[in-house]
């Protein structure tokens, strides 16, 4: 029998799926799957073309390759295609793998990992996951251009490659029966997870802003330079 | 900007701005004005906070959490301002480097100009003689020919100088942007300082009120909350002082750059002006048309780039012609034009020496202060790490 909690949970899940964040997240998942598919398809086509070229060259130089040759060619194509599919399969992200992932790919991998944890997380956290995914997606392009040795890069890595998985796994380790109960008069594990996710979300947004600060400043500087140089505004930038 | 260049008696001076002295933390507050609306909003927050604090049992963990919020007050503002202070420390140093690149170009210009100086060629009007006896060629004509070979070199130096000037202007643009964000950071620090001071005042009164009714709570407030508020006030004031100092240091760099830009402008102008004088004098003395194509081309580009220079050159052209025509000894006009260049360069050299000194002083003082404030920040960070739980709540932020 469906309890009221279950009903509320289902409703929340439905609302989440039709929320803008939820739809954006599923669109991104779809896009990512399609991109991966295209990448594999492209590799297979290129490999098969190469094999065909080799076969044609062999036919021209050594004489007709015959039915056996044709068969060998087809088998080679099948083997190579299988190999490509197997190799292109991205290993399932785990927190241990996240820790050593390239900074540029870290947001996407973390998002992927979070997506897999979704079923194990409570309903209120679902929406936050969508928001986190949005934040991760926004910060992705900036991280791609960031030197991984910079302190900011290390901080981002620690936040989304380390602290975020730690929070989620810490929650998952708590037995499900205890998750809704307040601990020693304090917040319940569900609440703590939600708070932690909110903090991480804010921090991602803040880091995003901080990483963009350099570019924002560069643009403002260029604009100011043009003003000083060509408009001669307030005499070479003398104000006051 | 100077307006006269053709006469040597115009005193040229580039004044280096005075070095920035250390800012006393006690005087650092109040430099960025807060409006009344902000103040009353912050005070409402403080009152709400104190009410909550007093309402709690002094031994409860909630009371401890509230006190932790105080230790955390302004942590982000301080970290933010401190992050910027790292950047403004290396700006004066970079500016000093930039000076040297402009300096190399100016030195090169000076060497080239010295070769053309009519004062160093002996009596140009005396006829040239082979072995001192046989008349051979014309000294003056040879002299003016040397311009033709020097012109492309001069043109390239001047265009280097123009690039150097652009760098200086870009530097100033960056400083403007930086100062703007520093100003904003100072505003946020100021808010926190206001909160800290109001908290101090009101907690003190509250504790005095409680002395009669609940001495234990009064003691707790004095020993924990008030103690942390005072410590935090000191941190905020220290950071504010450093930031103000950095703000002033940036102004110093900017003013230095402006002076240097003026110097570069002036050096370019006097040089081009001397070359033009040479063209006129050559016409008057040898009836020879000295064509300095590169310089003519440069004239137009320089005039476009340096607006003031263009204007100056236009004004001077008439004067030069007049002087060259009217002067009984036109070669003196040319000598004066060269004298002008030397004066400008000497003034720049004197300026740079002084400015470099002031800049070094400023950097030293600033480095000391930043070092000091780093100690505070480290402590604040340590406290923040220890209380990460309470840490994220920032009850005093109004924006």
HADDOCK unambig.tbl for C-alpha pairs under 7 A between the chains (distance, minus, plus):
assign (segid A and resid 217 and name CA) (segid B and resid 177 and name CA) 6.74 0.50 0.50
assign (segid A and resid 220 and name CA) (segid B and resid 177 and name CA) 6.58 0.50 0.50
assign (segid A and resid 221 and name CA) (segid B and resid 173 and name CA) 5.19 0.50 0.50
assign (segid A and resid 221 and name CA) (segid B and resid 174 and name CA) 4.86 0.50 0.50
assign (segid A and resid 221 and name CA) (segid B and resid 177 and name CA) 6.06 0.50 0.50
assign (segid A and resid 224 and name CA) (segid B and resid 173 and name CA) 5.14 0.50 0.50
assign (segid A and resid 225 and name CA) (segid B and resid 169 and name CA) 6.32 0.50 0.50
assign (segid A and resid 225 and name CA) (segid B and resid 170 and name CA) 5.23 0.50 0.50
assign (segid A and resid 225 and name CA) (segid B and resid 173 and name CA) 4.95 0.50 0.50
assign (segid A and resid 236 and name CA) (segid B and resid 258 and name CA) 6.56 0.50 0.50
assign (segid A and resid 237 and name CA) (segid B and resid 172 and name CA) 6.99 0.50 0.50
